[in-house]
Amino acid sequence: MSSIRRLYEDLRSICVAVVHPPGEDRDLLIEQLKRIGCRLQIVWPFPLEIPPGADVIFFHVSQDLPGGGIWCASSCDATLIALSDYESPTTLKLLLDTSAHGVLTKPFRSSGVLSTLVLARSAQGFQQRQQAKIRKLEETIKSRRMIEKAIKVLVDNQGMNDVQAYEHMRARATSLRITVAEVAAMAIDAQEAMEKLGLGKAGR
């Protein structure tokens, strides 16, 4: 029960933007979101920019809109839930282009709004965690490549072997209270500067 309570508390704390033309479908969606307790922002006509400050955006997707009313989940921090008129091949292509975290198709039903909202928020959270892991992995790979390059610089110019070069950088990192990768970048920058002055290995 505590997890359900936290779920509702989360939903009541978020700002939800509804980007959809006036009508019964929008009214039903707004009514259900009010029952859930979300803070609402109603937007129409379709804006060029994503509504600022929105945690979740329900947005109309239609081939009749300029550009199909396309936003992409990768270009914003909000949870995107697409609102579709019908499932034609063109509309399905538009939906795929949005990479939306959830989809509601007409006719909207009050019973599907909460589940779609919860699952979309969960999908976005998972996506963000995966992207964070990917960024961390990319940074790790970049750091390792830089360290390997710096080791070669020290081996070629300071008469060290691989182990000595790494231990030297590690000791300097500890002394300077920075990372080994930062020390490696300093070594590489210094070597490149020397080469530009004609004093490094490349200039001899």
Buried (B, 14 or more C-beta within 10 A) or exposed (E): EEEEEEBEEEBEEBBBBBBBEEEEBBEBBBEBBEEBEBBBBEBEEBBEEBBEEBBBBBBBBBBEBEEBBBBEBEEBEBBBBBBBBEEEEEBBEBBEBBBBBBBBBEEBEEEEBBEBBBEBBBBBEEBEEEEEEEEEEEEEEEBEEBBEBBBBBBBEBEEBEEEBBBEBBBEBBEEEEEBBBBBBBBBBEBBEEBBEEEEBEEEE
